[in-house]
Amino acid sequence: MAHNPVNKSLQPNKLIFYFLLGWTVLNIIQACTLELQGDEAYYWLYSRYLAWGYFDHPPMVAIFISIGDSLLHNELGLRHITILTSSCSVYLLWLILKRYAIDPVAFILVVSGIFIFHIYGFTTTPDVPLFFFTVLFYYVYQRYIQEDKIALALLLAIIIACLFYSKYNAVLLVGFTILANVKLLRRWSFWLIVVLAVALYLPHILWQVQHGYPSVNYHLFERSARHYDFTNTFSYLPGQLLMAGPLIGWFLFYKVFTTKIKDAFIRCLVVNCAGTLVFFLISSFKGEVQPQWTFILFAPLVMLVLIGFKQQGGYPRWFFPLAIVNLSILLIVRVIIIGGFSFARTYGHLKSYYGFKEWTKEVKQIAGNSYVVMNGGFQNPSKYDYYTNSLKCFAYDTRYYRRTQFEIWPMEDSIQHKRVYYLIDQPIKGLTTDSIKITAGNWYTCWVDDVRTYQKVNFETTSYKITASPGQKINFELTVTNPYNRPISFSNKGYLHKAFLEACLFDGLIVINTQTAPDTFNNINLQPGESTTYNFIFTTPLKKGNFDLLFSIRTEPFSGSKNSRIIDFTIK
């Protein structure tokens, strides 16, 4: 039996206003009380180096952060635009659904019960601008379907460009929208949208070309897993149900597929929601799919669920109490996180929100004005940079990790031949001399004189998929170009720390074979932009199987950087 317990004395718009006010205040409190998550600090560095593109993502998140940080350099400032766009997105969803005479109580129950909306109501990542422009796209597209006007077409072109400047997932929204309404291809205004959107996006495309397509290589090649992992697929759907709401998620997804398609806009919502869900399900066969990657499907999901409720005369009576309990759970979790109770400080990803202000003070007290170098990821170096409001910490991306934006920024140049404070997560005998042990974690430290690194150097070869026999000798003709604005030398004469070129064969995350180039490698000297070739003779190990091979330049005392694309190496 359907149920709609609406308070007739309270106008729908006023009810929505009070809900938005509460939603905004809650997100402000959360933003003020939580330290930055590692990715947020990384994107803050984006805002310090504004550009048309970055290694991992397009630049819209940097613009969001730059605006807020220019007003206040604290957590609330960085998250300021996120909070505003979260509330605006919710209000736009309400405006879209007013055409279908949606019950405001049902709207509040559904929107407030979706877990992922709580996460990205204050956390600032590229998913935030992507979702905002997704909802704005639906708001304008709903009108464009009915009215083929130039103004709406121009507005859609700008929104689509902003979508692509937010995150590459935008291609799914655009593609599935066209698939749901191929009649759009007959409109000349549609082609105007295409031309203008591409023209607006051209600066990012040119940035990719100028930097060797780093985002393409990372997302299409380096991020894909070699072997199928069943746990990626098995955990995908439960993760989506959780993001939709711990208690109501299953029902919301069920309602999506029971909503009747009565117009072109509803068809667009169905195709986008189902298409995005299936796309990332298929993607789980190639590697891990993080739950937030599907964020854009939750806009059509909300609308389809509420339209479905209206079509069927309301929601079931049992849904109201279940939704209240669901919301209560989410609010309790948020209060626990705000309060920083011991459970939150030690649990999974939540612990990264605590203790890093103290950690920064500890490191800064020792390092002073010297540069700091860390390995093991980009998050902690970014936090140090943020909380010192400087660019003094450099992320050394080892051969065991992945490449990041630190390979593109000029920060590496600043540490050359300097004395730096080095922090690592494991002690190394004969190297680390001290440690920092606080709430945020344990680090082992030492001072390194006359630093020498080649993190930006990239070796290219003719083939990235090789099959060989055990014991076979393979000649890799490597092309190397000096990417720096200064001459570089791989010579070991006159340097405190030696440089080695090594071929590393990985079985998963473990290096099973390392081979070092002869001293002829140390004869290479390159002027800025100059290229040369070097022949590396690699002897195939006896162990058969599928492996990853990469080339790495190791300079003491560091563990070696990632200086080539991964080569798919099969021994049989």
N, C-alpha and C positions, 0 to 999 in steps of 0.2 A: 504494500500500500504506500502511495506517495505521501510525502509530508513536507509542509512549508511553514514553519513556525515564525512568520515574519511579524515584527512589531509594527502594526499599522500606524501607530502614532509617530513613528520615526521615518522620515522620508529616506528613500534608498540612497540618494546622493549624500545626505548627511551621515548616514550609517557608514558609507564608504569613506567619507572624509575622516571620521573618527578612527576607523580602522587604519587608514594611511598614516594618520598622526601617530598612533601607537606603534605602527610598524617602523616608522622613521625614527622615533625616539629610542626604540629598542636597538636598532642598528647603530645609532649614535653612541649609546652606552657601550655596546659591544666593541665598537671601533676605538673608543677612548681607553678601554681597560685592557685590551689585548695587545701584546707586542706584535710586531710584524712576523708573518709567516715567511719562510725563506724565499719563496717565489715572489712575494710582494716586494721584498728588498731588491731582488734581482731586477724587477721591472722598474723600480725606482732608479736604478742605474741606467736603464733605458732612457729615462727622462733626463738624465744628466748628459746623455749623448744622443740628442734628438736626431733622428735620421729617417729616411724613407723605408727602412727595413732593418730587421735584426735576424740573427742566426735562427732563432726559434720561431719567431712570430712577426706579423706586420706591426706597425707602430702605434695603433690607436690607444693601446693601454698606456703607452708612454705619455701620450697627450693628456689622457684622463689624470694621470698621476702628476704631471707637470703643472696642470692648472691648480689642483688641490695643494700641492707642496709649495707652490709660490705664495699661497695664502698663509699656510701654517706648516712648519716643518716638524710635524709629529704624526702619530698614527692616525688621528682624526683627519688631519690635512691630507695625507696620502689617500685615505679612503673616502674623502669628502664627495667626490663626483660619483663614486660607486653607490653611496647611500642615496644620493639624489636620483640617479638613474634607476635604482631599484624601485623606489617609490613611484617614479614616473612610469616605469614599465607596468607596474600593477594597475595604475590608473588608466593607462592606455588599453590594457586588457579589458577593463570595465567598460570603457567607451566603445570598444569593438563589439562587446557582447550586449550592449544596450539595445541594439537592433533586434536581438532575439528575446528581449524582455526577461532577462535572467534575474532570478531571485537573488537579492544582495546577500542574504544570510548564507545561501549555498555558495556564492562567490567567495565570501570570507572564509568559510569552512574549508573549501578546496585550496584556495591560494595559501592560506596560513598553514595548511597541513603538509605542504610539499617541502620536504627536507632540503632539497637543493636550493630553494629560494632563501632559506634561512642562512645557508652557507655563503651564498653570494649576495646577500643583503649588505655585507660589509667587507668581505674578502675581495681584494682587488687583483684580478688576473685578466687575461684577454677574453675570458668567457663573459665578463661583465659587459663590455661594450658590444660584444657579439649578441648577447641576449637583448640588450636595449634596442639595438638597431633591427633585430629580428622582429620584435613586437611593433616597432615603428613601421617596419616594412608591411606587416599584416594590416596595420591601421590604414595606411595609404592604399595598399593593394585592394582592400575591400571596396574602396571608393573607385579605384581605377577600373575594376571589373564592370561597374555600373556606368561610369562616365569616362569616355575616352578623350581626356582633355590633356592639352600640352603641359599645363602646370603640374598635373599629377604625374605625367611621364617624366618631366624634369626632376621632380622631387624623388620619384622612385630611383632614377639614375644616381642621384647623389646618395641616397640611402644604401643602394647596392654597393656603391664604391666604399662607403663607410663600413659596410658589412665585411667586405674583403680586406679592408685595412684593419679590421678587428681580429679576424682569425680565418684560416683557410677553410674551416668547416662551412663557411658561408656558401661554398659552391653547392652544397647539398640543398640548402634552402632555395636557391635560385633554380637549380636543376629540377627538383621535385615540383616546384611551382609551375614551371613550364610543362612538365610531364602531365600535371593535373589539368592543364588548360591549354592544349596545343593550338586552340583557335587564336591565342595571342599572337602567333606568328603571322597572322593575316593583317594585323594592325601595323600601319607604318610607324605609329608612335612607339611600338615595341622595339623596332630597330633603332629608333632614336635613343631609347633607353640603353640599348646595347652599346652603341657607338660612344655615347657620353660617359657611361660607366667605365668602359675600357680606357677612354682618354684620361679620365680622372685617376685611374689605377696605374697608368703608364709609368709614373715615377717609381713605384715599387717594383715593377717589372724590370725597369732599367737598373735599379739597385741590385736586383738579383743577378742580372747579367754581369754587371761590373764586379761583383764579388764571387763569381763562379757558382752561382745557384746553391748557396749553402743550405737554404731551407728545403729545397727540392731534394738534395742529396740526403739530408738528415731524415726527413719525414718518409721519403719513398724507399730509401736504401738502408741507411744505418739503423733505423728504428725497427725494421721488420725482423722478427725472430726466424732463425733458420729452421728450427724444428717445431712442430705443432705441440702446444702445451694445453692439454684438456682443461686444466684449471682456469685458463683464461676464458674459455667459452662457458664453462660450468658456473663461474662466478659472475658472468656478465648480466644475465637476467635478474638474479637476486639483487645485484647492485643497483639495477634500474628500479626495481620495486622499492628498495630502501630509499633511493633518492626521491621517489614519488610520495613517500610517507611510510614510516615503519609499520603502521597498522592499516592504512587506507590505500597504499600504493597498488596492491593487487586489484582492488575494486576499481580504481581510476583507470588502469590499463584495460580492464574488462569493459568498462563503459565506453571507452574510445571506439571499440569495434562493434558496439551495438547502436551507436548514433547513426541515424538515417541521413543519407546524403540528399539534401533537398535543394541545394544551390551550388554554384561554382566555388564559392568561398569555402563551404564545408568540405567539398571535394579536395580543395587545396590543403586544408588542415589535415584531412585523413591521409592523403598521399605523403605529406611531409612528416607526419608523426610516425606512420608505419614505415616509410622509406628510410628515415634516419635510424629507427630502431633496428631494422634488418641490415642496413649498411654496416653498422658497427658490430652487429652479431657476426657478420661475415668477416669483418676485420679482426675479430677475436681469434680467427684461425691463423692469422699472421703474427699475432703478438698480443701484448696486454692492451686492453681497452680501459682507460680510466673512467670511472663513473661520470665525471663532469663533462666528458667529451660530447655527450648527448644533450647538453643543456638546452640547445635550441628546440628539441622536440617537446619540452615541457610547456612551451607557449601554446602550440596547437592542442596538446593534451588537456590543458586547463579549459580551453575553449570548447573542445569537443565534449568533455565530461559535462560541462554546464549546459551546453546546447542539448545534450542527451537528456539531462534532467528535465529541461523544459518540455522537450518533445513527449516525455512520458509522464508529465503532470507533477513533477517534483522528484525528490530523492526518497529512498526507502526510509521508514521510521527508524530503523536500527542504525542508519548512517550518522545521524546527528550525535548520539552519545559516543559512537566509535570515533568520530572526527574530533570531538572534544577531548577524549582521552589521548588521541594521537597528537593533538596540539599541545596538550599538557606535557607529554613526554618531551616534545621538542623544546618547550619553554624551560623545563627542568634542566635539560642538557645545556641550554644556553646560560642559565643561571649558574650552573656548576662551572662552566668555562669562564664566565665573567668573574666568579669568586675565586677562581684559581685553586680549587680544592685539590688535595694530593692526587686523587684519581686522574684528574685532567692533566696534571703536570707530568705524569709518567706514562700516559696512554698514547701509543701510536703517533700519528701526525700531530695530535694536540700538544704534545710536549714541546714542539718547536715554537709555540707561542709564548713560552715562559723562560726567563732566566738569561736572556741574551743581552739585556742592558747591563746586567751585572758582569757578564762575561766580557763585554766590550770594554768596560772600565778596567777590569783586571789586565786584559791584554794591552790596552792603551797605556796603562801605568808602567808597564815594562818596556813596551816598544817605543814609547814617546812619539817622536815625529818621524821615526823610521818606517820604511815600508814593511808590510806584513804579507807573507805568502802562506797559503793554505792549500792542501790537496783534499780530495774526497768530495768534490762538488762545488757548485757555484753559490749555494744558499748561504752558508756561514760567512764567506768573504763578503757577500753582498750585505749581510746584516752588519758586519763591522763597518763597512763603508757608510751605511745609512746612519748608524748610531754615533759615528764620529763626524758625520756630515762631510766626508772626504772621499778621496779616490785612492786611499793609501793601502788597500788590501787587494791582492791579486790572487785569483783562483788558478792554481796550477792544475790543468786538466790532464791527468795521467793517462797512460795507455790503457789502464783498467777502467777508465770512465768514458765519457763521451765528449765531443767538442761542444763548446758553448760560445756565447757572444764575447767571452774574454779573448777568443782567438782573433777577434776583429778590432776590438777597442785598442787604443794606443797605450794602455796601462802597462803592458809588458816592457815597452821601451823604457819606462820610468825606473824599472828595477835593475836594469843592466849595469853591472860593475858596482852595484851598491851593496851595502851591508843590510841584510833584511832579517826580520824575526820570523822564523819558520815554525808553523804549527802543523802537526800531523796527529792522526787518531790512534796510532800505535807506536810504542817506544821502539827505537832502533839502537842497538848496542853500538857504542862508539860515536853516535851522532847526537841523539837527544840528551840534554843535560838537565832539564827541568820539566815540570808539569804544572798544569792548571786544572784543578778539580773543583767544580762548582755544580750547582743544580742543573745547569744546561748540559753538562757532560764533562768528559775528561779529554784533555789535549796534552801532547808531549811536545816540548819545544827546544829550540836551539837557535843560535845566531849563525848565519851563513854570510861569509865575506865574498866580495867580488862575484856576485851572481851572474850566471851565464845560462840563458835559455833560448830555445828556438821553437816556441809553441806555434807560431804562425806558419812555419815552413811546411809545405805540403809536397809530397812525392807523388807523381802521377805515373801510371803504367798503362800499357796498351790493352790489358785484359784484366777484368775483375772477377772472372770465373775460370778456375784452372783445375784440371784433373791430371794427376801424376801418379807414378808408380813409386813404391818404397825405395829409397836410395837414389832416386833420379835427381840429377842436377838441373836446375832451372835457372836460366839467365833472365833476370828482371832488368829491363832497360828503363831506368827511372829518370824522369824529368823533374828537375827541381828549379824553382824560381825564387829569387829573393823578394819577399813581399814587403820588406821594410824600407823605410826612407833613409837607410844608412847601409854601408857595406857590411857584409857578414863574412866570417871565416870559420871554418870547421877545424882549423889547425889547433893542435894542443901545445904548440910552442908559445911560451910567454903567458899562458893562461893558468890560473890557479886550479881550475876544475876542468878535467878532460871531457871531451865530447865523443860519443860513440853512436854509430848508426846500427840499429839492431832490427832484425826481422823476427817478429814474435808470432808464434802459432798458438792460437787459443782453442781450447776445448771448453766451450761455454765461457765461464769467467776465469778459467785457470790457464795460465801459460804453460804449455807442455814442452815447448822447444824455443830456444832463443839462439840466434846466430848473429855474430857480430861482423860487420864489414871490415876488411883489412885497412891498413893505415892509408891506403890511397884515397879513402874518403876524406881524410883530414887535409888533403891538398886542395880541396875546393874552396875558392874565394869568389864571392859574387858581389857585384855592384847592385845598387837598387834597381829592381826590375829585370836584372840579367838572369838568363836561364842557362842550364847546362844539363848534360845527361851523365848518369853514373850506372855502371853495370854491377848488379848485385847477384852473385852466384849463391842460390839457395839449394841446400841439399835436403831432399824430402826425407822426413823421418820414416822409421819402419812401421810405426803404428798406423793402421788403416782407419778410415772414417772421414767424416765431414768436419772441417775446421774453419776457423777464421784466421787470416793472415793479415798483419799490418806492419808497416815500417815505423820505427820510433827512434827519435833522437834522444839519447840519455846524456844528461850532463850532471856530474856529481854535485851535490848529494841527492838529486831528485831521481825519481823512479822511471823517468822517461815519458815524453809526451806522445800524443797520437798524431802522427805526421803523414798519414795516408788514409784513403778510403779503405774499408774492409774488403779484403779479397776472399771470395768464396773458394776455399781450397779443399779439394777432395783427393784422398789417397786411396787407391784401390789396386 
